Amino acid sequence: MTKLAAMILCGALLGYALHAFAQNRVDIRTAVTPLASSSTSTVSFAWFFDPADRTVYVCRAPSTGDSVDCKAKTTLP
């Protein structure tokens, strides 16, 4: 009798563990899409679109240095 109760308990725990594991979901977002770019001798601009939250980002990179500034963004309606 004890052996049967232990097997039922193990089966129930295994079923619960499989159910809990199946509830784990991974949220995968698409990458930003490059729209356009523009450059002069002193500065370069690039525009990117994020389809997940419908946002356009503008990045600026000066010709002197390795810094990129992507603080400007707007959300589309």
Buried (B, 14 or more C-beta within 10 A) or exposed (E): EEEEEEEEEEEEEEEEEEEEEEEEEEEEEEEBEEEEEEEEEEEBBBBBBBEEEEBBBBBBBEEEEEEEEEEEEEEEE
